[in-house]
Amino acid sequence: MEENAPLRSLKGVGDKTEKLFQKLGIYTVGDLLHYYPREYDRYTEPVTVKEAVEKGAGKTAVAARITGNVDVKNAGKSTIVSTVLTDRGETLQLIWFHMPFLRNVLKRGGIYIFRGKVSEKRHRMVMEHPQIFTREEYEKLQNGLQPVYSLTAGITNKMLVKMLRQVLEQKELAVEYLPEEVRNAYRLSEYNFAVSQIHFPENQECMVLGRHRLAFDEFLFFI
């Protein structure tokens, strides 16, 4: 796959999606590849309900067993799914909107990891619209750096991640244009490694190496 290939050449990209990406200045595969994350999200060690409540407001991951009912209520045009997690006298209410199918996903007695922002509402600690993981799913993400991109209406972070993985899997490796002695002198990583690690870093160190190399390229091309 060539970098100058139109975005439409990617699987799942139609006319509507292509126009949405153009709002972000992304017209080609190369534009997408060089649309770097604005930050990274770290999936930390899950805590108990008690620890999450005592910690207070903020994003966190909670490991808990569902011991109560999963309720579905209709409020006008909205469907609200809710359940309550308890742990040693502390409770955390979970709420999702427009997701009635969760009643069949969340099983009473099941152990899950819920990740989202905890806040206090009406004297209760609440986590609205948390992500849901099994232990196995969360362990694959834990302690890694997950890219977070600037978005526009109609484009989700998940969509961008999926498309970038598709590009990196299919794209032929670019020829390194910097001589090895130059890279060694300036402590620069190899170009293909840098592009891969800026989007999906193996760890903090690899992300920094990738960013350093790509920043060097930008200044070099500008000069």
Sequence and secondary structure as in RCSB ss.txt:
>XXXX:A:sequence
MEENAPLRSLKGVGDKTEKLFQKLGIYTVGDLLHYYPREYDRYTEPVTVKEAVEKGAGKTAVAARITGNVDVKNA
GKSTIVSTVLTDRGETLQLIWFHMPFLRNVLKRGGIYIFRGKVSEKRHRMVMEHPQIFTREEYEKLQNGLQPVYS
LTAGITNKMLVKMLRQVLEQKELAVEYLPEEVRNAYRLSEYNFAVSQIHFPENQECMVLGRHRLAFDEFLFFI
>XXXX:A:secstr
  TTSBGGGSTT  HHHHHHHHTTT  BHHHHHT   SEEEE    B HHHHHHH SEEEEEEEE  S  EEEEE
TTEEEEEEEEEETTEEEEEEEES TTHHHHS TT EEEEEEEEEEETTEEEEES EEE HHHHHHHTTSEEEE  
  TT  HHHHHHHHHHHHHHS      S HHHHHHHT   HHHHHHHHHS SSHHHHHHHHHHHHHHHHHHH 
